Amino acid sequence: MDAIAELESRVARYGADRYPVQRATALFHLGVLLTQTEATRARALLSESATLFEQSGLRLEAAKAHNALGASLRELDEPAAAAVEFASAAEALESGTPDHGAALFNLGLVRRDPSLMARAQETFAASGARREEAAAARERAALLLESGDAAGSIGVLEQCLERAGAAMDEAAIGAAENTLGLAYLASDRTRDATEAFRRAAAAHPRSVRRAEHAMAKANLALAYEACRDAPRARLAAKQALGVPGAPATVRAQARSVLARLGDTRDDLDTVLAEEDPDRWHALVREELVRWADGESELLTREATDWVAAQDERRAEALAAALFDVPPETMERVLAAVLRAGSTQTRSELERAASLFHAPQELRLREAIARLAP
């Protein structure tokens, strides 16, 4: 029996008249589980739970139920009603506890109040809830930025990143770097913004947190556009669009960049010509995954453009990038390059293979022999 079925069984088993506390407890846990998927039902369950706890004289448990009820109301886009529940919970919960911090955090979110979020951050810090402290810091920074205080946002985020880095929490680092990039943009620190968004994209691997990676890339496109670096802006926008399942808002932002800057087929060539060759393989790798996830026409077009400019050094960068991508991506891209190329293309790649350790060299040579038309 799964958790929801077990809790539903308990709710049915415990009547409010004979077992009010047991019923309230089961209602609370069931409501919390259903908040994300069935918010309307969760609201009814949590409302009854709060009432039963209050009738039983369990003040702290009732406060926790009010906090959870507020979360269900927030999911139902009823911020005013949610704020009432969160305020009730914050008043009743013991000051300085993680639960008190959670109520302040939720209240700060619905009221869009940086000062409440600062109190939540302090409460989490005092109680040792480091992950929650970092989340409150990020939201506080976002609210400060929303209110026009970019400098204050940057200060909070720089402190937040120190904590997240010490905890080695990549998801938290990525979220903080993304917001920091936005704050830098608002402060006209465009170069700093590009670095922050690049770090955000790296902290949100494309294969692990796709939506967040796509958002960082779309924001990176805006930052490069602000730096008047059209080739890099277009590449970042295309990479955001190339992420499968990228959120609609992210896709719209990336498309708007391309609409303003136009589209060309030589952006990668331009960027490689400006970059140190030691960084080429990382730039090429980001493009390879976009090509491999695209339609066959896009892959063929990109492979054809690559072959037209390939030389010994670019072949080495391509080989290094192929080793850094999943096997299916390597096979699809390599096959397309070999189809679009010539005997010289194959020879350049085989010579590039010899520059790597034996296992990698043999792997690439075998793939070339097998995929060459």
RALIN-V662021 format. One record per backbone hydrogen bond with DSSP energy under -0.5 kcal/mol. NH is the residue of the N-H (numbers start at 1). CO is the residue of the C=O. Records with the same first field share a line. If there is no record, write none. Layout:
NH->CO ; CO
This chain:
6->2
7->3
8->4
9->5
10->6
11->7
12->8
13->9
14->10
15->13
19->15
23->19
24->20
25->21
26->22
27->23
28->24
29->25
30->26
31->27
32->28
33->29
34->30
35->31 ; 32
38->34
42->38
43->39
44->40
45->41
46->42
47->43
48->44
49->45
50->46
51->47
52->48
53->49
54->50
55->51
56->52
57->54
58->53
59->57
62->58
63->59
64->60
65->61
66->62
67->63
68->64
69->65
70->66
71->67
72->68
73->69
74->70
75->71
76->72
77->74
78->73
82->78
83->79
84->80
85->81
86->82
87->83
88->84
89->85
90->86
91->87
92->88
93->89
97->94
101->97
102->98
103->99
104->100
105->101
106->102
107->103
108->104
109->105
110->106
111->107
112->108
113->108
114->112
117->113
118->114
119->115
120->116
121->117
122->118
123->119
124->120
125->121
126->122
127->123
128->124 ; 125
129->124
130->128
133->129
134->130
135->131
136->132
137->133
138->134
139->135
140->136
141->137
142->138
143->139
144->140
145->141
146->142
147->143
148->145
149->144
150->148
153->149
154->150
155->151
156->152
157->153
158->154
159->155
160->156
161->157
162->158
163->159
164->160
165->161
166->162
167->163
168->164 ; 165
169->164
170->168
173->169
174->170
175->171
176->172
177->173
178->174
179->175
180->176
181->177
182->178
183->179
184->180
185->181
186->182
187->183
188->185
189->184
190->188
193->189
194->190
195->191
196->192
197->193
198->194
199->195
200->196
201->197
202->198
203->199
204->200
205->203
208->205
209->205
213->209
214->210
215->211
216->212
217->213
218->214
219->215
220->216
221->217
222->218
223->219
224->220
225->221
226->222
227->223
228->225
229->224
230->228
233->229
234->230
235->231
236->232
237->233
238->234
239->235
240->236
241->237
242->238
243->240
244->242
246->243
251->247
252->248
253->249
254->250
255->251
256->252
257->253
258->254
259->255
260->256
261->257
262->258
270->266
271->267
272->268
273->269
274->270 ; 271
275->271
279->276
280->277
283->279
284->280
285->281
286->282
287->283
288->284
289->285
290->286
291->287
292->288
293->289
294->290 ; 291
299->295
300->296
301->297
302->298
303->299
304->300
305->301
306->302
307->303
308->304
309->305 ; 306
310->306 ; 307
315->311
316->312
317->313
318->314
319->315
320->316
321->317
322->318
323->319
324->320 ; 321
325->322
330->326
331->327
332->328
333->329
334->330
335->331
336->332
337->333
338->334
339->335
340->336
341->337
346->342
347->343
348->344
349->345
350->346
351->347
352->348
353->349
354->350
355->352
356->353
361->357
362->358
363->359
364->360
365->361
366->362
367->363
368->364
369->365
370->366
371->367
372->368
